[in-house]
Amino acid sequence: MPAPADLLSYIDKNADAFIKRLADAVAIPSISGDASHRKDVFAMADWLNAQLKQLGVDTKLVDLGRHTMDGEDLPLPPAILGRIGNDSNKKTVLIYGHFDVQPANKSDGWDTEPFTLTINEATGQLIGRGSTDDKGPILGWLNVLQYHHEKNIPLPVNIVFCFEGMEESGSEGLDELVVRESKKGGYFDGVDCVCISDNYWLNTRTPALTYGLRGLSYYKVTVAGPARDLHSGVFGRTVHEPMTDLISLLGTLVTPQGDILIKGVDEMVDAADADERQHCTNTVPRAIYEGLDYNIADVEAAARASIALSADKVSVLMGRMRSPSLSIHGIEGAFSTAGAKTVIPAKVSGKFSIRLVPPQTPDNVDPLVIAHLEEAFAKLQSKNKLTVENLHGGKPWLADHRHWNFEAAKKATKAIYGQDPDLTREGGSIPVTLTFAESLGVNVLLLPMGRGDDGAHSTNEKLDKSNFLEGSKLLGTYLYELAAIQK
């Protein structure tokens, strides 16, 4: 059952208004990982809740409690639960998204103000923090709702919404909510399938459906020594320096070629044989890497530099989709502003994460990481103190892309873009995906709106205007195909 042609033309006709709404959303700096912006995350929740109510969604804000972040006790932003439609003859789809964003400052290297949506008329790019991750996709659903609300046309399916404001900080408090509301009589009881639009095409050309995500373990390793910062001219070569120790530790984690040096981590994952590289061999088929519309130029275009680890497309794809990776993200407590300050920091912390693939989990990787760091630190024979923390994490996820939920999305993609989607496993992590799958016992689909070069966590994050509009049409068409397809 194709979407009404009127829906598709409605989205085109209202493009300016929809972009203005996206600009309003981007203007709220809802950075969940910065305590000073916690009020903005709450403001974003209120803004989105009001938008949903205006479009006929019955909503409620759910208090998720409190947590401690960087030593400060803070209230968690509320989750937004919503429902529209309660027809027992229709399928019920749960839509998930998040309204928090990564930190962003103009000084990071942005060409524009990150919280002012900038329209590049020459390229059609909508540039701003959260434009593609994940405010644009959330508003794509609102665009579809607006059509049905204004035209007084019933939706083809029942929709349950679950939007959160802590995804960029480990989705704290959400797992417990999902587990609780998935039980009989809970808010999510009766859901037939789940759709999440919080990922991206593999490239800039071909739409995609995603059936796998890597998990995540995010670590903070701290080295502390003197009671205060010291003058290097007075104390250099007289004391154990925390920064020197930390740099040594970080250097033991991963090679420049991406090989993880923590014993047992890479070894958990079976090497892919030639059969897996070319064929579907499991009950949950794996991506046929050679057949995906992707090349080394794509990864280097997205990175904006010729720095791919390999010239072999399959090796690069497997490194992104089915292999774990370790990335070092930054150092806290170090002198980083302009000038030539000659301080010896009293305490420094390095942050790194490991992207996990089956059968890895945070629980079975954590002991290996801690043991490795403690052993490496002992070899330094330092009098400083070491602390290792796992800040947050999530398990990897895989789904069956032959399920009717995926079949509906394939038909919708073909209808809007005129081509079949690539079927991909993604390198990023959305921990609640697995929670939905396990708690509800239903199929979970990732239906991306943005392109592979959107730069979701980077400077100059963007969403192409064409993807925002065609992606909104895709989401609406998916609902109609979902209604028509046989379970």
C-alpha distance (Angstrom), angle and dihedral (degrees) to the residues before:
residue distance angle dihedral
M1 . . .
P2 3.81 . .
A3 3.78 120.9 .
P4 3.82 115.0 -97.4
A5 3.79 111.8 -87.7
D6 3.78 86.3 -131.9
L7 3.83 89.8 64.1
L8 3.79 91.4 55.7
S9 3.80 94.2 47.7
Y10 3.82 90.5 44.4
I11 3.81 90.3 59.7
D12 3.81 91.1 51.2
K13 3.80 92.5 47.6
N14 3.80 92.8 50.2
A15 3.81 96.7 43.7
D16 3.80 95.1 117.6
A17 3.80 93.1 50.0
F18 3.79 91.7 47.4
I19 3.81 91.7 50.4
K20 3.81 89.5 48.8
R21 3.81 88.9 54.3
L22 3.79 89.8 50.6
A23 3.81 89.2 51.0
D24 3.82 89.4 53.1
A25 3.80 90.0 52.2
V26 3.81 94.7 46.4
A27 3.81 89.8 50.8
I28 3.80 90.3 67.6
P29 3.87 105.5 81.8
S30 3.80 95.1 -145.4
I31 3.82 96.5 175.5
S32 3.81 106.2 166.8
G33 3.80 95.1 -171.1
D34 3.82 95.1 58.8
A35 3.81 117.1 73.9
S36 3.80 91.2 -154.4
H37 3.82 88.9 62.2
R38 3.80 98.0 46.4
K39 3.82 89.7 104.6
D40 3.80 88.3 56.3
V41 3.80 91.6 54.9
F42 3.81 88.0 53.7
A43 3.81 89.3 48.0
M44 3.80 89.9 51.9
A45 3.80 90.4 51.4
D46 3.80 90.6 52.4
W47 3.83 91.8 46.9
L48 3.81 93.6 50.2
N49 3.79 92.8 43.4
A50 3.81 90.0 53.9
Q51 3.81 91.4 49.1
L52 3.80 91.6 52.5
K53 3.80 92.7 48.2
Q54 3.81 91.0 51.8
L55 3.81 88.5 56.2
G56 3.78 94.8 53.1
V57 3.80 100.6 -95.6
D58 3.80 116.7 143.3
T59 3.82 102.4 -134.9
K60 3.75 142.7 176.2
L61 3.79 133.6 -171.8
V62 3.79 113.0 -129.4
D63 3.81 120.4 -152.1
L64 3.82 109.0 -132.8
G65 3.80 95.9 -171.8
R66 3.79 128.2 -124.1
H67 3.79 138.5 -54.0
T68 3.78 141.1 -174.3
M69 3.80 118.7 -110.7
D70 3.79 122.5 177.5
G71 3.79 89.0 -14.6
E72 3.81 94.7 -53.0
D73 3.80 124.5 115.3
L74 3.82 108.1 -131.3
P75 3.80 138.0 173.7
L76 3.79 113.3 -112.5
P77 3.80 115.1 -121.8
P78 3.79 112.6 -104.7
A79 3.77 122.8 -102.5
I80 3.79 115.4 -124.4
L81 3.79 115.0 -133.8
G82 3.78 118.0 -172.7
R83 3.77 140.5 170.2
I84 3.78 134.1 -166.8
G85 3.79 119.5 178.6
N86 3.79 128.4 18.2
D87 3.80 103.4 -165.5
S88 3.80 110.9 146.0
N89 3.81 89.3 -154.6
K90 3.80 91.9 62.1
K91 3.78 131.1 72.4
T92 3.79 116.7 -107.3
V93 3.80 118.8 -136.4
L94 3.79 124.3 -168.7
I95 3.81 113.8 -141.9
Y96 3.81 117.8 -158.1
G97 3.79 129.3 -169.6
H98 3.80 140.9 144.7
F99 3.79 130.6 -125.9
D100 3.81 99.4 -163.8
V101 3.80 122.9 94.1
Q102 3.78 142.9 -158.7
P103 3.84 119.9 -93.6
A104 3.80 116.3 -86.3
N105 3.80 135.3 -179.8
K106 3.79 130.2 173.6
S107 3.81 87.0 -124.4
D108 3.81 89.9 63.1
G109 3.79 88.1 75.8
W110 3.78 102.9 -84.0
D111 3.79 115.6 154.5
T112 3.81 89.6 -149.3
E113 3.80 137.2 28.0
P114 3.82 102.6 -74.8
F115 3.81 95.7 -140.9
T116 3.79 95.3 46.9
L117 3.79 111.2 79.1
T118 3.80 106.3 -128.3
I119 3.79 120.6 -162.5
N120 3.78 113.6 -148.4
E121 3.79 100.4 -154.8
A122 3.81 92.7 -167.3
T123 3.81 95.6 55.7
G124 3.80 101.3 23.0
Q125 3.79 90.9 -125.3
L126 3.81 121.5 151.1
I127 3.81 101.8 -150.1
G128 3.78 122.6 -162.0
R129 3.78 143.0 99.7
G130 3.79 109.8 -75.9
S131 3.80 94.4 14.6
T132 3.81 91.8 121.9
D133 3.83 100.2 11.3
D134 2.99 99.4 79.8
K135 3.79 118.4 -52.8
G136 3.80 95.7 75.0
P137 3.83 94.1 54.7
I138 3.82 91.9 44.8
L139 3.79 89.9 52.8
G140 3.80 88.9 48.2
W141 3.80 86.8 66.8
L142 3.81 89.7 47.5
N143 3.80 89.8 52.5
V144 3.81 89.0 56.7
L145 3.80 91.9 46.0
Q146 3.80 91.2 50.4
Y147 3.80 92.1 57.1
H148 3.79 92.7 52.4
H149 3.80 93.0 42.7
E150 3.81 95.9 49.9
K151 3.81 93.6 42.8
N152 3.82 91.9 42.8
I153 3.82 89.6 -128.1
P154 3.83 117.4 150.6
L155 3.78 115.4 -121.0
P156 3.82 114.4 -109.2
V157 3.82 91.2 -125.2
N158 3.78 138.2 25.1
I159 3.81 112.4 -101.3
V160 3.78 128.9 -152.6
F161 3.81 115.5 -170.0
C162 3.79 128.2 -153.2
F163 3.80 114.6 -179.4
E164 3.80 123.5 171.7
G165 3.79 138.8 -172.0
M166 3.82 102.7 -148.3
E167 3.81 105.5 59.9
E168 3.79 92.8 112.9
S169 3.81 88.6 53.8
G170 3.80 101.2 47.3
S171 3.84 100.1 -75.7
E172 3.78 90.6 -91.9
G173 3.79 112.4 -160.2
L174 3.81 94.9 8.7
D175 3.81 100.5 96.6
E176 3.79 91.2 58.3
L177 3.81 90.3 49.8
V178 3.81 93.2 49.6
V179 3.81 93.3 47.8
R180 3.81 91.7 47.7
E181 3.80 96.3 46.0
S182 3.82 93.0 44.7
K183 3.79 92.1 66.2
K184 3.80 122.0 97.5
G185 3.77 108.7 -68.4
G186 3.80 92.5 16.5
Y187 3.79 126.1 128.0
F188 3.82 91.8 -96.9
D189 3.80 96.1 43.8
G190 3.80 109.5 127.1
V191 3.81 97.0 26.2
D192 3.82 110.7 147.7
C193 3.80 99.8 -167.0
V194 3.81 143.0 -10.6
C195 3.81 130.3 -124.7
I196 3.81 123.6 -166.7
S197 3.79 124.0 -176.1
D198 3.81 102.1 -168.7
N199 3.78 104.9 112.1
Y200 3.80 140.6 63.0
W201 3.76 147.2 -114.9
L202 3.78 115.0 -88.8
N203 3.80 89.6 -119.6
T204 3.82 138.4 1.2
R205 3.82 96.1 -91.7
T206 3.78 112.7 45.9
P207 3.82 127.9 58.3
A208 3.77 114.5 -130.0
L209 3.78 144.7 -159.9
T210 3.78 117.6 -149.7
Y211 3.80 124.6 -145.8
G212 3.80 101.3 170.3
L213 3.80 139.4 44.7
R214 3.76 133.3 -174.5
G215 3.77 118.6 -119.0
L216 3.79 125.1 -129.8
S217 3.79 143.0 -132.7
Y218 3.80 113.3 -174.0
Y219 3.82 118.8 -163.6
K220 3.77 139.1 -166.7
V221 3.81 116.3 -162.2
T222 3.80 115.7 -169.7
V223 3.80 129.7 -166.9
A224 3.81 116.6 -168.2
G225 3.79 129.9 179.4
P226 3.81 127.9 142.4
A227 3.80 120.2 44.7
R228 3.81 90.9 -119.1
D229 3.79 141.4 10.7
L230 3.79 112.2 -71.6
H231 3.82 136.5 -145.7
S232 3.80 108.9 -109.3
G233 3.80 91.5 -147.8
V234 3.79 90.6 58.6
F235 3.82 101.6 33.8
G236 3.82 104.3 24.9
R237 3.81 109.9 124.6
T238 3.80 90.4 5.0
V239 3.84 100.5 82.7
H240 3.80 139.7 32.6
E241 3.80 105.2 -94.8
P242 3.83 117.8 -142.3
M243 3.80 93.8 -148.3
T244 3.80 92.5 54.6
D245 3.80 90.6 50.3
L246 3.81 92.8 47.7
I247 3.80 94.2 49.9
S248 3.81 88.9 50.7
L249 3.81 91.1 51.6
L250 3.79 94.8 47.8
G251 3.78 89.1 50.8
T252 3.81 90.5 61.4
L253 3.82 95.3 59.1
V254 3.80 107.5 71.0
T255 3.80 141.1 1.7
P256 3.82 123.4 -121.6
Q257 3.82 85.9 -107.4
G258 3.82 91.2 59.4
D259 3.81 99.0 -105.5
I260 3.80 110.4 147.0
L261 3.82 110.4 -126.4
I262 3.81 96.4 -163.6
K263 3.78 103.5 109.4
G264 3.79 113.3 -113.4
V265 3.82 99.5 13.7
D266 3.81 100.6 95.4
E267 3.80 89.1 32.7
M268 3.82 91.9 63.6
V269 3.80 90.6 71.2
D270 3.78 119.8 71.8
A271 3.78 114.8 -124.5
A272 3.79 114.2 -109.8
D273 3.77 114.8 -111.0
A274 3.79 126.0 -148.9
D275 3.79 91.3 -94.4
E276 3.79 93.6 57.8
R277 3.77 91.3 47.0
Q278 3.79 90.9 60.1
H279 3.80 110.2 22.0
C280 3.77 144.8 41.7
T281 3.78 105.7 -105.5
N282 3.81 106.8 158.9
T283 3.79 135.0 65.9
V284 3.79 84.1 -109.1
P285 3.82 100.1 49.2
R286 3.77 118.1 -134.3
A287 3.78 124.3 -135.8
I288 3.79 114.9 -84.0
Y289 3.78 93.8 -126.3
E290 3.77 96.9 -165.6
G291 3.79 91.4 54.2
L292 3.80 98.3 53.0
D293 3.79 118.6 107.0
Y294 3.78 95.7 -114.3
N295 3.77 139.5 110.4
I296 3.79 139.8 175.0
A297 3.79 90.5 -94.8
D298 3.82 88.4 63.6
V299 3.79 95.1 57.4
E300 3.79 92.0 43.8
A301 3.80 92.2 47.5
A302 3.81 89.5 52.0
A303 3.82 90.7 47.8
R304 3.81 90.4 42.7
A305 3.79 90.2 -135.5
S306 3.80 138.2 76.8
I307 3.79 95.2 -110.0
A308 3.83 107.3 120.1
L309 3.81 112.8 147.3
S310 3.80 91.7 -131.2
A311 3.77 141.4 16.1
D312 3.81 88.6 -137.8
K313 3.81 111.3 99.0
V314 3.80 94.2 -155.0
S315 3.80 93.5 51.5
V316 3.79 91.0 51.3
L317 3.80 93.4 46.5
M318 3.78 92.5 48.1
G319 3.78 89.5 48.5
R320 3.78 88.3 56.8
M321 3.80 100.6 38.6
R322 3.78 113.9 27.4
S323 3.82 107.2 17.1
P324 3.80 128.7 75.2
S325 3.79 118.5 -115.2
L326 3.78 135.1 -161.9
S327 3.81 121.3 -149.8
I328 3.81 129.3 -178.1
H329 3.80 109.8 -140.7
G330 3.77 108.9 -176.1
I331 3.80 151.8 -56.9
E332 3.80 126.0 -99.2
G333 3.78 123.4 -155.5
A334 3.79 94.7 30.3
F335 3.78 125.0 121.4
S336 3.80 105.5 -100.8
T337 3.81 109.8 155.4
A338 3.79 127.6 97.4
G339 3.76 118.7 -72.6
A340 3.79 135.8 49.4
K341 3.80 106.3 -77.3
T342 3.81 110.5 173.8
V343 3.80 98.5 -154.0
I344 3.80 127.7 144.2
P345 3.85 102.8 -144.0
A346 3.80 114.7 -128.8
K347 3.81 93.4 -146.9
V348 3.78 132.0 12.8
S349 3.79 132.7 179.4
G350 3.77 128.8 -158.2
K351 3.79 121.9 -157.0
F352 3.79 124.3 -153.1
S353 3.78 137.3 156.0
I354 3.77 139.3 -154.8
R355 3.79 119.5 -143.7
L356 3.80 106.2 -143.0
V357 3.81 133.4 -147.2
P358 3.81 130.0 -171.0
P359 3.01 126.6 -40.1
Q360 3.82 89.7 22.8
T361 3.79 120.7 96.8
P362 3.81 132.2 171.1
D363 3.81 88.6 -106.3
N364 3.80 95.7 57.0
V365 3.82 95.6 38.3
D366 3.84 98.8 46.3
P367 3.83 96.6 71.1
L368 3.81 90.4 51.3
V369 3.80 92.6 51.1
I370 3.80 94.6 46.8
A371 3.80 93.2 46.4
H372 3.80 91.2 49.0
L373 3.81 94.4 50.8
E374 3.80 93.9 44.8
E375 3.81 91.2 49.7
A376 3.82 92.3 46.7
F377 3.81 91.1 47.8
A378 3.79 92.1 49.8
K379 3.80 89.4 55.8
L380 3.81 89.7 58.9
Q381 3.82 90.0 62.9
S382 3.78 88.0 -145.3
K383 3.81 126.6 163.9
N384 3.79 90.7 -145.4
K385 3.80 121.4 103.3
L386 3.82 125.4 -110.2
T387 3.81 126.8 -149.6
V388 3.82 124.9 -180.0
E389 3.81 121.5 -166.6
N390 3.81 132.7 -180.0
L391 3.81 101.8 -143.8
H392 3.80 97.1 -172.4
G393 3.77 142.7 -32.2
G394 3.77 149.0 169.6
K395 3.79 140.8 -155.2
P396 3.81 124.3 -103.5
W397 3.82 119.2 -104.6
L398 3.80 137.3 -146.6
A399 3.82 128.9 -178.8
D400 3.80 137.5 -173.2
H401 3.81 107.3 -100.0
R402 3.83 91.3 -165.1
H403 3.82 90.4 69.0
W404 3.83 118.2 115.8
N405 3.81 89.1 -111.1
F406 3.81 89.5 62.7
E407 3.80 91.9 41.0
A408 3.81 89.7 58.0
A409 3.80 90.1 50.0
K410 3.81 91.2 48.7
K411 3.80 90.9 53.8
A412 3.79 91.7 46.9
T413 3.80 91.5 50.1
K414 3.79 92.0 50.4
A415 3.81 90.3 48.5
I416 3.83 94.5 52.4
Y417 3.80 103.1 32.7
G418 3.80 101.2 26.8
Q419 3.79 93.6 -127.0
D420 3.78 140.6 78.1
P421 3.81 116.2 -97.8
D422 3.77 126.0 -112.7
L423 3.80 111.3 -111.1
T424 3.78 108.6 -134.1
R425 3.74 146.3 173.0
E426 3.79 109.0 -139.9
G427 3.79 129.5 -136.9
G428 3.79 96.0 -140.4
S429 3.79 129.3 82.6
I430 3.80 132.8 -120.5
P431 3.82 101.8 171.1
V432 3.81 95.8 -169.1
T433 3.82 90.1 62.4
L434 3.79 91.0 77.3
T435 3.81 91.0 42.2
F436 3.80 90.5 57.2
A437 3.81 91.6 46.8
E438 3.80 94.7 48.7
S439 3.82 98.2 38.5
L440 3.80 97.7 44.6
G441 3.79 98.2 31.4
V442 3.83 90.9 -138.5
N443 3.78 136.2 119.1
V444 3.80 117.2 -84.9
L445 3.81 120.7 -152.9
L446 3.80 129.1 -165.4
L447 3.80 108.8 -150.1
P448 3.82 109.2 -178.6
M449 3.78 126.4 -151.5
G450 3.82 101.3 -175.3
R451 3.78 135.1 67.5
G452 3.77 129.8 -109.3
D453 3.82 92.8 -104.4
D454 3.82 97.2 53.7
G455 3.82 93.5 110.7
A456 3.79 94.9 -140.8
H457 3.81 97.4 -177.3
S458 3.77 96.0 25.6
T459 3.78 139.6 79.7
N460 3.80 117.7 -71.4
E461 3.81 93.3 22.5
K462 3.80 108.1 -169.1
L463 3.78 144.9 176.7
D464 3.78 117.8 -153.5
K465 3.80 112.8 -120.3
S466 3.80 89.2 -130.4
N467 3.80 91.1 54.5
F468 3.80 91.7 48.0
L469 3.80 92.0 52.8
E470 3.81 100.1 34.9
G471 3.80 88.6 40.9
S472 3.81 90.0 55.1
K473 3.82 88.4 51.8
L474 3.80 88.8 48.9
L475 3.81 92.7 53.5
G476 3.79 91.5 49.5
T477 3.80 93.0 45.9
Y478 3.80 90.4 49.2
L479 3.81 89.3 59.0
Y480 3.81 91.1 54.1
E481 3.80 93.7 45.9
L482 3.80 88.7 47.6
A483 3.79 90.3 54.6
A484 3.81 92.1 51.3
I485 3.79 102.1 43.5
Q486 3.78 121.4 94.3
K487 3.81 117.7 -117.9
